[in-house]
């Protein structure tokens, strides 16, 4: 109580520690939202690859391309001998061409 000169540096130290902790929390929150958005794009690409594997499987079993198009909802159309697969998430859209009959 008698040393009033030490009050100012201690106050500055406490405010500085509070500011650093606040910045760290906001930094973690911001990076978590970025990683979450990037994971959405990975999910969309993985879904496109799963659809490709389904198409390859149905072709190997001997199903017709019309049956495959009716069976798999992600197939938009068959153009020039290719399946056009369109998968869209919040801010990611994948248009994937899969040749059939190989």
DRENDO-1510 file (C-alpha; in Angstrom, 1 decimal, always signed):
<recs>
REC; n; res; u; v; w
REC; 1; UNK; +0.0; +0.0; +0.0 .
REC; 2; UNK; +2.9; +2.4; +0.6 .
REC; 3; UNK; +4.6; +1.8; -2.8 .
REC; 4; UNK; +2.4; +3.5; -5.3 .
REC; 5; UNK; +5.0; +3.4; -8.1 .
REC; 6; UNK; +4.6; -0.4; -8.4 .
REC; 7; UNK; +0.9; -0.2; -9.1 .
REC; 8; UNK; +1.3; +1.2; -12.6 .
REC; 9; UNK; +3.6; -1.6; -13.9 .
REC; 10; UNK; +1.5; -4.3; -12.3 .
REC; 11; UNK; -1.6; -2.9; -13.8 .
REC; 12; UNK; +0.0; -2.7; -17.3 .
REC; 13; UNK; +1.2; -6.3; -16.8 .
REC; 14; UNK; -2.3; -7.5; -15.9 .
REC; 15; UNK; -3.8; -5.7; -18.9 .
REC; 16; UNK; -1.1; -7.1; -21.2 .
REC; 17; UNK; -1.7; -10.7; -20.1 .
REC; 18; UNK; -5.4; -10.2; -20.5 .
REC; 19; UNK; -4.9; -8.8; -24.1 .
REC; 20; UNK; -2.6; -11.7; -25.0 .
REC; 21; UNK; -5.1; -14.3; -23.7 .
REC; 22; UNK; -7.9; -12.6; -25.6 .
REC; 23; UNK; -5.9; -12.6; -28.8 .
REC; 24; UNK; -5.1; -16.3; -28.4 .
REC; 25; UNK; -8.7; -17.2; -27.9 .
REC; 26; UNK; -9.8; -15.3; -31.0 .
REC; 27; UNK; -6.9; -16.8; -33.0 .
REC; 28; UNK; -8.0; -20.4; -32.1 .
REC; 29; UNK; -11.6; -19.5; -32.9 .
REC; 30; UNK; -10.6; -18.1; -36.3 .
REC; 31; UNK; -8.4; -21.0; -37.2 .
REC; 32; UNK; -11.0; -23.5; -36.2 .
REC; 33; UNK; -13.5; -21.9; -38.6 .
REC; 34; UNK; -11.0; -22.0; -41.5 .
REC; 35; UNK; -10.2; -25.6; -40.9 .
REC; 36; UNK; -13.9; -26.4; -40.7 .
REC; 37; UNK; -14.5; -24.8; -44.1 .
REC; 38; UNK; -11.6; -26.7; -45.6 .
REC; 39; UNK; -13.0; -29.9; -44.3 .
REC; 40; UNK; -16.2; -29.3; -46.1 .
REC; 41; UNK; -14.4; -29.3; -49.4 .
REC; 42; UNK; -12.7; -32.5; -48.6 .
REC; 43; UNK; -16.1; -34.1; -47.8 .
REC; 44; UNK; -17.4; -33.0; -51.2 .
REC; 45; UNK; -14.4; -34.4; -53.1 .
REC; 46; UNK; -14.6; -37.7; -51.2 .
REC; 47; UNK; -18.3; -37.9; -52.0 .
REC; 48; UNK; -17.4; -37.5; -55.7 .
REC; 49; UNK; -14.9; -40.3; -55.5 .
REC; 50; UNK; -17.4; -42.6; -53.8 .
REC; 51; UNK; -19.9; -41.9; -56.6 .
REC; 52; UNK; -17.1; -42.8; -59.1 .
REC; 53; UNK; -16.5; -46.1; -57.3 .
REC; 54; UNK; -20.2; -46.9; -57.3 .
REC; 55; UNK; -20.3; -46.3; -61.1 .
REC; 56; UNK; -17.3; -48.5; -61.7 .
REC; 57; UNK; -18.9; -51.3; -59.5 .
REC; 58; UNK; -22.2; -51.1; -61.3 .
REC; 59; UNK; -20.4; -51.2; -64.7 .
REC; 60; UNK; -18.4; -54.2; -63.7 .
REC; 61; UNK; -21.6; -56.0; -62.6 .
REC; 62; UNK; -23.0; -55.3; -66.1 .
REC; 63; UNK; -25.6; -52.7; -65.3 .
REC; 64; UNK; -26.6; -50.3; -68.1 .
REC; 65; UNK; -25.8; -46.6; -68.0 .
REC; 66; UNK; -29.5; -45.7; -67.9 .
REC; 67; UNK; -29.9; -47.9; -64.8 .
REC; 68; UNK; -26.8; -46.4; -63.2 .
REC; 69; UNK; -28.1; -42.9; -63.9 .
REC; 70; UNK; -31.5; -43.7; -62.3 .
REC; 71; UNK; -29.8; -45.4; -59.3 .
REC; 72; UNK; -27.3; -42.7; -58.3 .
REC; 73; UNK; -28.9; -39.4; -57.5 .
REC; 74; UNK; -25.7; -37.3; -57.9 .
REC; 75; UNK; -25.4; -38.0; -61.6 .
REC; 76; UNK; -26.7; -35.0; -63.5 .
REC; 77; UNK; -26.4; -36.3; -67.1 .
REC; 78; UNK; -24.4; -38.5; -69.5 .
REC; 79; UNK; -22.7; -36.4; -72.2 .
REC; 80; UNK; -20.2; -37.5; -74.8 .
REC; 81; UNK; -19.7; -40.9; -73.1 .
REC; 82; UNK; -19.1; -39.4; -69.7 .
REC; 83; UNK; -21.1; -39.3; -66.5 .
REC; 84; UNK; -21.4; -35.7; -65.2 .
REC; 85; UNK; -21.5; -35.8; -61.4 .
REC; 86; UNK; -22.3; -32.6; -59.7 .
REC; 87; UNK; -22.0; -32.4; -55.9 .
REC; 88; UNK; -22.4; -29.1; -54.0 .
REC; 89; UNK; -22.0; -28.1; -50.4 .
REC; 90; UNK; -22.2; -24.7; -48.7 .
REC; 91; UNK; -19.4; -23.0; -50.7 .
REC; 92; UNK; -17.9; -25.9; -52.6 .
REC; 93; UNK; -19.1; -27.3; -55.9 .
REC; 94; UNK; -17.5; -30.3; -57.7 .
REC; 95; UNK; -18.4; -31.1; -61.3 .
REC; 96; UNK; -16.8; -34.4; -62.1 .
REC; 97; UNK; -16.7; -36.2; -65.4 .
REC; 98; UNK; -16.4; -40.0; -65.2 .
REC; 99; UNK; -15.9; -41.8; -68.5 .
REC; 100; UNK; -17.9; -45.0; -68.7 .
REC; 101; UNK; -17.5; -48.3; -70.6 .
REC; 102; UNK; -13.8; -48.8; -69.9 .
</recs>
